[in-house]
Amino acid sequence: MKKKKRVFDIDKEPEFIVLNDQCQAFIGFKEGEAIFSDDLDLAKPLYNDNQVATLRVYTYGKLEKEYI
């Protein structure tokens, strides 16, 4: 079975950031843990729901998408 080649539009604008239940923005992973910050300028922009699903595995509590 052939694999489909995935094409990503790198010029696409970020769609949303993810906030935890303490209104802290997701800024990335460090040593296998999801890191959140009060500084929204550090927020990592995400583009699809699969990224949020993966983040839920590494996070306790509720997550919310904030469209930007």
C-alpha positions as CSV (number, residue, x, y, z in Angstrom):
1,M,0.0,0.0,0.0
2,K,1.4,3.4,-1.0
3,K,1.5,6.2,1.6
4,K,-0.2,9.4,0.6
5,K,2.1,12.4,0.6
6,R,0.9,15.0,3.1
7,V,1.2,18.6,2.1
8,F,1.2,21.3,4.7
9,D,0.5,25.0,4.0
10,I,3.2,26.7,6.0
11,D,1.9,30.1,5.0
12,K,-1.4,29.4,6.7
13,E,-2.3,31.6,9.6
14,P,-2.6,30.0,13.1
15,E,-6.1,28.9,13.9
16,F,-6.2,28.6,17.7
17,I,-4.4,28.4,20.9
18,V,-5.2,26.0,23.8
19,L,-6.0,27.2,27.3
20,N,-6.2,25.0,30.4
21,D,-8.8,25.4,33.2
22,Q,-6.6,28.1,34.9
23,C,-6.6,30.2,31.7
24,Q,-3.0,29.4,31.0
25,A,-1.8,29.0,27.4
26,F,-0.1,25.9,26.1
27,I,3.5,26.8,25.1
28,G,4.9,23.3,24.3
29,F,6.3,20.1,25.8
30,K,9.3,19.7,28.0
31,E,10.6,16.3,29.1
32,G,7.3,14.7,28.2
33,E,5.1,17.1,30.0
34,A,2.7,19.8,28.6
35,I,3.8,23.2,29.7
36,F,1.4,26.1,30.2
37,S,2.1,29.8,30.9
38,D,0.2,32.9,32.0
39,D,1.9,34.8,29.1
40,L,-0.4,34.5,26.1
41,D,2.3,35.8,23.8
42,L,4.2,32.6,24.3
43,A,1.3,30.4,23.3
44,K,2.0,27.8,20.6
45,P,-0.5,28.2,17.7
46,L,-2.2,24.9,16.7
47,Y,-3.9,24.1,13.4
48,N,-6.1,21.0,13.8
49,D,-8.1,19.0,16.3
50,N,-5.6,16.0,16.3
51,Q,-3.1,18.2,18.0
52,V,-5.6,19.0,20.8
53,A,-6.5,15.3,21.1
54,T,-2.8,14.5,21.7
55,L,-2.5,17.3,24.2
56,R,-5.4,15.9,26.2
57,V,-3.4,12.7,26.8
58,Y,-0.7,14.7,28.5
59,T,-3.0,17.1,30.4
60,Y,-5.2,16.8,33.5
61,G,-8.3,19.0,33.6
62,K,-10.2,20.7,30.9
63,L,-8.8,22.3,27.8
64,E,-10.4,25.1,25.7
65,K,-9.6,26.3,22.2
66,E,-9.4,30.0,21.7
67,Y,-9.5,31.0,18.0
68,I,-7.1,33.8,17.1
